[in-house]
Amino acid sequence: MILGPLALTGCTRSSEPPSLPPAGVYDHDAAGENSRAEPVPTDGTAGSVTRPLTEAGWFCAQVRANADGRALWCRIGHRDQTDTVYPQVAQFLLDHDDRLAWAWFPHAEQPADPGGGDQVVDAAAPVLAAIWSDAGDRMRKEIDDFNRDLRDRRVQRSDEIPRIAWRDKHADYSYSGIDGLMVTARDSSVRRWPFGAEHYATTMSSAVDDLRAGGYDCAYPPQENCNRPQSNGYFHVTLRDDQIITARFGIGSQIESGRQRHPLSEEFPNGLTFLTEAVRGPVTERIEEARRSGTGFAGIVAGTVVIIDASRGSVGKADFAAYFDIQIGAPLAATLPV
């Protein structure tokens, strides 16, 4: 049974949920695209919306910009009892006057604590309150009512996904158990959303032969997911046309007597050629540092977002085996995966 949308007191529900991404926002030629990642400014709206997240342990960056706006991306990794990481992100789009135009708080891939609170609410409430003082409490109440009514089964059968929508003087809001919370400001908009990635990434067609040389099974086009059976490795990309936007891959590490027994060249014999020459060296060294130490990382390297989630199994004081899930670059706002 699929549950239908709720009609809660005080809420205005639009006939259709907002699309991901909003229609037409990426249908434009390059407009001064800048894909060099930068720390989020500490002042202005950017600082206000990200400060509650960074104070709670999130990593945030300004990941791209163009003539009309700039995109911010925040991320935290929740670990469960098996040491598996479940990422949670938040995305923001600001206009050229430093006003929030759009925000998205997707659900984490899996709740770190299924019996705990709503992670979307916990992330979004202080962010909204930081720029619109009355919006955080209203959002928390709407979603709490929604979740309570779902638990109490106060909904009818329908072919629609259960969701709730409301508006206030600041924005239109839409929430569902599938998409999380989307916020569209009422007094600000960005017509052309930034889409650049040329600073840090090459094209998939130029990288695929090197991936195959490293033992990856790739059939591009159309495949955007490659696998390396002999090492339980994977290589996934998100693309805009042929341009790589994000690259995610898994690789192991085995340190014995202080030496790496699983060199990067086993899986990438020609190096990380899906990265541009400008960033390839520094990013490779940051990954190798993590593989030597068995530790994770989230930050900006040579103007590039680098996320490294480490799962380490100790063998001895100086010896260990580990597996790393690595992400290079940040996705375009309002696109999947996040």
C-alpha positions in Angstrom: 0.0 0.0 0.0 1.2 3.5 -0.9 0.1 6.3 1.4 -1.3 9.5 0.0 -0.5 13.1 0.8 -1.6 14.6 4.0 -4.0 17.6 4.4 -2.8 19.1 7.7 -4.3 22.2 9.2 -2.6 25.4 8.2 -0.8 23.9 5.2 -1.2 24.7 1.5 -0.4 21.7 -0.7 0.5 22.4 -4.3 -0.8 20.1 -7.0 2.6 18.8 -8.0 5.8 18.4 -5.9 8.8 20.5 -7.0 10.9 18.8 -9.6 14.5 17.8 -9.2 16.1 19.8 -10.6 13.7 22.6 -11.2 12.8 22.8 -14.9 15.3 24.6 -17.2 17.8 25.7 -14.6 20.7 23.8 -16.3 19.5 24.5 -19.9 21.9 27.3 -20.7 25.4 27.9 -22.1 28.3 28.6 -19.8 27.7 31.8 -17.8 31.1 32.6 -16.2 31.3 29.1 -14.7 33.8 28.7 -11.8 34.2 25.2 -10.5 37.1 25.9 -8.1 35.9 25.0 -4.6 36.4 27.5 -1.9 35.8 27.7 1.9 32.4 29.2 2.6 32.6 32.9 3.5 32.0 33.4 7.2 29.9 36.5 6.7 26.6 37.1 4.9 24.0 34.6 4.1 26.4 31.9 3.2 28.0 32.0 6.6 24.6 32.1 8.3 23.2 29.0 6.7 26.3 26.9 7.0 27.4 27.9 10.5 24.9 25.7 12.4 26.1 22.8 10.3 29.8 23.3 10.7 29.4 23.8 14.4 27.7 20.3 14.4 30.6 18.7 12.6 29.6 19.1 9.0 32.0 19.9 6.2 30.8 22.8 3.9 32.2 24.4 0.8 31.3 26.8 -1.9 31.5 24.3 -4.7 30.8 26.3 -7.9 29.5 29.7 -9.1 28.6 31.6 -12.2 27.3 35.0 -13.2 23.9 34.4 -11.6 24.6 32.5 -8.4 26.7 30.2 -6.3 26.2 26.7 -4.9 27.1 25.6 -1.4 27.4 21.9 -0.5 27.6 20.5 3.1 28.1 16.9 4.1 28.5 14.8 7.2 29.1 11.0 7.5 27.0 9.1 10.1 28.5 5.8 11.2 26.4 2.9 12.4 27.5 0.1 14.7 29.2 -1.8 11.9 31.3 1.3 11.1 29.5 1.8 7.8 29.2 5.5 6.8 25.8 6.9 5.7 26.3 10.4 4.2 23.8 13.2 4.8 24.1 16.4 2.8 22.6 19.8 2.5 22.6 22.0 -0.7 22.1 25.8 -1.0 21.8 28.1 -3.9 22.4 31.8 -3.4 21.7 34.6 -5.9 24.2 37.3 -6.9 22.8 39.6 -4.1 23.7 37.0 -1.4 20.2 35.9 -0.8 19.1 32.3 -0.3 17.2 31.2 -3.4 16.8 27.5 -2.9 17.9 24.8 -0.4 17.6 21.0 -0.2 18.0 18.8 2.8 17.8 15.2 1.5 17.4 12.2 3.8 20.6 10.4 4.7 21.1 7.1 2.8 20.1 5.3 5.9 19.4 6.7 9.4 22.3 6.3 11.8 19.8 5.6 14.6 16.5 4.4 13.2 14.9 5.1 16.6 16.2 8.6 16.8 14.9 11.9 15.6 14.4 13.2 12.1 17.9 14.0 10.7 16.5 16.4 8.1 14.6 18.4 10.8 17.7 18.5 13.0 19.8 19.8 10.2 17.3 22.2 8.6 15.7 23.9 11.7 18.8 25.8 12.9 19.7 26.7 9.4 16.3 28.2 8.6 16.2 30.0 11.9 19.5 31.6 11.2 18.1 33.6 8.3 14.4 33.6 9.0 13.8 33.6 12.7 10.3 32.1 12.6 10.9 29.5 9.9 12.7 26.9 11.9 10.0 26.3 14.5 7.3 26.3 11.9 9.2 23.7 9.8 9.8 21.5 12.8 6.1 21.6 13.7 4.9 20.8 10.2 7.2 17.8 9.8 6.5 16.5 13.3 2.8 16.6 12.6 3.3 14.9 9.2 5.4 12.1 10.8 2.9 11.7 13.6 0.0 11.4 11.2 1.9 8.8 9.1 2.5 6.7 12.3 -1.1 7.0 13.2 -2.1 6.1 9.6 -4.3 9.1 9.2 -4.0 9.0 5.4 -5.9 7.4 2.6 -4.7 5.0 -0.1 -3.3 6.8 -3.2 -0.9 6.4 -6.0 1.0 9.5 -4.7 4.0 9.6 -2.4 3.0 11.0 1.0 4.3 14.5 1.4 3.4 17.9 2.9 3.8 21.4 1.6 3.3 24.8 3.2 4.4 28.4 2.7 5.2 31.5 4.7 6.3 35.0 3.9 9.8 33.7 3.2 9.5 30.6 1.1 7.6 27.6 -0.2 8.4 24.3 1.5 7.9 20.7 0.4 8.7 17.6 2.5 8.4 13.9 1.8 9.9 10.7 3.1 11.5 10.3 -0.3 13.0 13.7 -1.2 13.4 15.3 2.2 12.9 19.0 2.6 13.1 21.5 -0.3 12.9 25.2 0.2 12.2 27.8 -2.6 12.6 31.4 -1.5 9.8 33.7 -2.6 11.8 37.0 -3.0 14.9 35.5 -4.8 15.6 33.3 -7.8 18.5 32.1 -9.9 17.7 31.6 -13.6 20.9 29.9 -14.6 22.3 27.5 -12.1 26.1 26.9 -12.0 27.2 23.6 -13.6 31.0 23.8 -14.0 33.5 21.0 -13.2 36.4 21.8 -15.6 38.7 22.9 -12.9 39.1 19.4 -11.4 37.6 16.8 -13.7 38.2 15.6 -17.3 35.6 13.7 -19.5 34.5 10.1 -19.1 35.3 9.3 -22.7 39.0 10.3 -22.1 39.2 8.4 -18.8 37.5 5.1 -19.7 40.5 3.4 -21.4 42.7 4.0 -18.4 40.0 2.5 -16.1 39.8 -0.6 -18.3 43.6 -0.8 -18.2 43.3 -1.0 -14.4 40.9 -3.9 -14.5 37.6 -2.1 -14.4 34.7 -3.4 -16.3 33.4 -0.3 -18.1 31.0 0.0 -21.1 30.9 3.7 -21.6 28.7 4.9 -23.1 26.1 4.3 -21.7 27.5 2.9 -18.4 28.4 5.4 -15.7 29.2 2.6 -13.2 32.4 0.5 -13.5 33.4 -2.4 -11.3 36.7 -4.1 -10.6 35.8 -7.7 -9.5 39.3 -8.7 -8.5 39.5 -6.1 -5.7 35.8 -5.4 -4.9 36.4 -2.0 -6.4 34.0 0.3 -8.0 34.1 3.6 -10.0 30.9 5.7 -10.4 30.6 9.0 -12.0 27.9 11.7 -12.4 28.0 13.5 -15.7 26.8 16.6 -17.6 27.0 15.4 -21.2 30.5 13.8 -21.2 31.9 16.1 -18.5 32.6 14.3 -15.2 31.0 16.2 -12.3 31.7 13.7 -9.5 33.8 10.6 -9.3 33.4 8.0 -6.5 35.5 4.9 -6.1 36.4 2.3 -3.6 40.0 1.1 -3.0 41.7 -0.9 -0.3 45.0 -0.4 1.5 47.3 -2.9 3.2 50.1 -1.5 5.3 52.8 -4.1 6.5 55.9 -2.9 8.3 55.1 0.6 7.3 54.9 -0.2 3.5 52.0 0.0 1.2 51.3 -3.5 -0.2 48.4 -2.4 -2.5 49.8 0.4 -4.6 47.4 2.8 -6.3 48.9 1.8 -9.7 47.3 -1.6 -9.4 43.9 -0.1 -10.1 45.0 3.2 -11.8 48.1 2.3 -13.8 48.2 5.7 -15.5 47.2 7.6 -12.4 44.0 9.4 -11.7 43.5 10.6 -15.3 39.8 11.4 -14.6 41.3 14.5 -12.8 42.8 17.5 -14.5 46.6 17.9 -14.4 46.2 21.0 -12.2 44.7 19.0 -9.3 45.8 15.4 -10.0 49.1 15.5 -8.0 47.8 17.2 -4.8 44.6 15.1 -4.7 46.5 11.8 -5.3 48.9 12.7 -2.5 46.0 13.4 -0.1 44.4 10.0 -1.0 47.8 8.3 -0.5 48.2 10.0 2.9 44.8 8.6 4.0 45.7 5.1 2.7 49.0 5.2 4.6 47.4 6.3 7.9 44.1 4.6 7.6 42.2 7.8 8.3 39.4 9.7 6.6 39.3 13.2 5.3 36.8 15.8 4.2 38.0 19.1 2.8 39.3 21.1 -0.2 42.5 20.1 -2.0 43.8 22.3 -4.8 40.3 23.8 -5.2 38.7 20.4 -5.3 36.2 18.8 -2.9 37.7 15.5 -1.6 35.8 13.2 0.7 37.5 10.0 2.1 35.6 7.6 4.3 37.9 5.0 5.9 37.0 1.6 7.3 40.1 0.3 9.1 40.7 -3.1 10.5 43.8 -3.3 12.8 46.2 -6.1 12.5 49.1 -4.8 14.7 50.5 -1.5 15.9 52.1 -0.7 12.5 50.1 -3.0 10.3 46.5 -2.7 9.1 44.1 -3.2 6.3 41.5 -0.7 5.3 39.0 0.1 2.7 38.3 3.7 1.5 35.2 5.1 -0.2 36.4 8.3 -2.0 34.5 11.1 -3.6 36.0 13.8 -5.8 33.9 16.8 -6.6 30.5 17.9 -5.5 27.3 17.1 -7.4 25.2 19.7 -9.2 22.5 21.1 -7.0 19.2 19.2 -7.0 20.6 16.2 -8.8 21.1 12.6 -7.7 23.1 11.1 -6.3 23.7 13.8 -3.7 
